[in-house]
Amino acid sequence: MEVDAKQKEDGAFAHDSSSGETLDGAPSHQQLDRNFSLLSISAVGIVTGNTWAALGGSPPGVLYEFVAVSVFYWIIAASIAELASAIPSSGGVYHWASITPGPRWGRMVGFFAGWWNYFAWIFGAASVSAIVGNCTVAMYSVYHPDFIPRAWHVFVSYLIVTWSCCCIVLFANKALPAINNLGLFFILGGVFITIVVCATMPSRTGNGYATNDFVWRDWSADIGYTSDGFIFLLGMLNGAYSVGTPDCISHLSEEIPRPEINVPKGIAAQMGAGFVTAILYMIAIFYAISDLDPVVSGASNFPLAVIYSQATGSNAGTVGLLLVILLPLICTIIGCYITAGRTLWTLARDDATPSSRHLGRISATWRNPFNATLVCGSVCTVLGCIYVGSSTAFNAFVGSFVVFSTLSYIAAIGPHLLSKRSNVVPGPFWMKGMLGFIVNTLACCYIIVFVVIYCFPYALPVTAANMNYSCLITGGLTIFIAAWWLWKGGRGYKGPRANVMGGSGIVDLPRPDVSENV
């Protein structure tokens, strides 16, 4: 496999799908089995992005904020897709951020991006487990109206679903494609069932339907801010939580044939299907709301249960619809553990973590990053213990998911733009000419502006309970990453090694002098 000398000198990355060798001529070594197809990898993306249950607020605000944030995330997804096409690796943004800045700064930028991305996925897994915990408690409350939910009730359900999903990822690696295909069926079937029920039942129960003005025009948000425009921008955080996972399937690049082609296709399928199903779902449930006050009052630990109760007028119907959304959410948690475990594994195999020899190992028995995934389940368990002590503290961690994920994205996209897109050799999907510069610029501008906005308090006046602690958690953990970089950067960490998948081979990266930028 020949590589242009100038590209080597500049640190540009290239891959050749037809080669079975690394750039330095060493033979390739496939560590993970290629169990996934285009359909199953798309299913992973769609299922993992299935977090509609987290959406909340007045209907017009939720709808329009979701559309607005989706447009921005399509732009981010396009930027990620071309990097995934050029550099298909399980490391995802960690690997790309090690390449786009060039050899001088790549190790450090990639190090930070990898850890930011890992924390994002861990907090994402914990937050969805908490949603499932609240959902199951709400299902019990439907038939026991005098029941008063406690934090430990949610925690017990949280633990059960956390370790059930983690064990599926640990012990059922070959079944994961089929499980995610099943999750895709649950999502599509769930949307259809919800639409049918919410479109027919309100007229039969006598509650009637919401007005067009209620769904599309009567936007209100009494959260203390005087600027409606700023309230709208701040509200986009809800939508960002639902669609903000465009890098998900890139972490499976080493487990699918022809990842340089199939991963961008999977990202497109994820973003497209996720948007359509979410919009249809939201419109259906908003028209079924007969009284918004009980939904937003906070009286219920799971507002969606109140909406379903108003829509169906029966306990059985409410529990049935909650079950329809519960099953896809369980598959979502599985997807989060797939991604988080592989993210930690790629960091560990490059010696960027403590106990990297153990965390960077692929289990010969289970054919997956067993130790790394087990650690992810343990970390989520610790976060769940925090929930029992203080839901505010727990929300402070999981609420920083969007900030951490977008910071990891800009760590890859920003240097790509600043280097005039010259450090990456294009893959099959590449935005040519000015289009690439425009899309990357818009992606970076969105991230820079909204990382700040998403750290503002959720409401005024600010109290300890409603404070947005994302800036504190993000800043604190970034200081931890910086300290770990100062320790690890000069002690053997060289950045991503080999294991960047082309169609049938693995390619190596330019490795800068270890003494630089420590």
Helices and strands as residue ranges (DSSP letters): H 5-10, H 38-48, G 52-54, H 59-86, H 93-99, H 106-143, H 151-171, G 173-175, H 176-205, H 212-216, H 228-243, G 248-255, H 259-287, H 293-296, H 303-312, H 315-349, H 356-359, H 370-389, H 391-398, H 401-418, H 434-453, H 470-488, E 500-501, E 506-507
